[in-house]
Amino acid sequence: MMNAPYALTVPVFALALGLAGCATAPQTQTGAPSDKIVIRIGSPFKPGHILVDAAEKFKELAESRSAGRIAVQIDAGAKSEEQVSILNSKGELEMQSNGHHSLENFARPYFFFNAPYVMKDFDHFMRVWDGKLGQAARDMTEQKGNVKFLGMVYRGLRQTTAKKPIYTPADVYGLKLRLPVVATWITAWKAMDADPVPLPLPDLYPGLKSGKADASEGDLPQIASFKLDEVQSHLIITNHLVQTGGMLINKPFLERLSKADQDIVVGAAKDACDWANAKMKSGELALLIDLQRKGMQVVIPDAETFRVKAKPAIEELFKKEWPVTTWAEVLAQ
């Protein structure tokens, strides 16, 4: 069991062994439902990823509850997180089921919600997200980005993949580690002496296959849906980040809908996220077992040494990048 006060609370052995567009029709002044609505929802992830699963569930619920008046089109795996986020902000995609580029881009002082080692587990994450810090993050994202959070999806704990076993930070020294293009993550991994290779998500698999990067890190749905078992031999249980994603909608688009249609969309998104969270919580073990069956060797590292190594960098990031709070305040919730 992890015993450091800042560590993730999910036991390492438990995970390793227990897991034993379109414009809408003109609106009436009476607030009656629109005649026909098309919602395009973008995701950078491939089918089979939990965020795409959530988008598919949203499609099912929204179309059913509107008796077919709402048609949902899913664009998955073709664009980067950044592209999807910006298109949604501009209204060129009505919705996104995505990572946290919008949070990083429009509410940067609150990006600690998506940083290594900050959160203990998903329940802790949601306590903070549902509190004053999360409300402030949502408000800033909405004001600056024109996008509104409709729900949060648990993606699992982020792990590390490599072409060799990794047991301690010494094994990370000089490792060409693929990371998303996220400055704070790069800072944290540099503090552990890795050699980060920033690549957008569409370049993840080809970057590993070509040798541009030798290792990666990501949640199990990402590792599985991008078939990293084909280009990486080892799965290292580092549990270094409680990974979530968001379902967001373009605010002006939502406001153009009738009240009845707003209720359908908001309710379908909430229920889709709740469904995805339950699926992910019960399915993390199955993903790990499937990756093992496909040949990946699971390694249990000395995770505590990684957290100790990263701690000074995370504390410094709170001072410089996330001054709206402190690590101690987050951990106390």
Secondary structure, DSSP 8 states (H G I E B T S, - for coil): ---STTS-SS-HHIIIII----------TT----S-EEEEEEESS-TTSHHHHHHHHHHHHHHHHTTTSEEEEEEESSS-HHHHHHHHHHTSSSEEEE-SHHHHHH-GGGGGGGSTTT-SSHHHHHHHHTSHHHHHHHHHHHHHHSEEEEEEEEEEEEEEEESS---SGGGGTT-EEEE-S-HHHHHHHHHTT-EEEE--GGGHHHHHHHTS-SEEEEEHHHHHHTTGGGT--EEEEEEEEEEEEEEEEEHHHHHHS-HHHHHHHHHHHHHHHHHHHHHHHHHHHHHHHHHHHTT-EEE---HHHHHHHHHHHHHHHHHHT-TTS-HHHHHT-
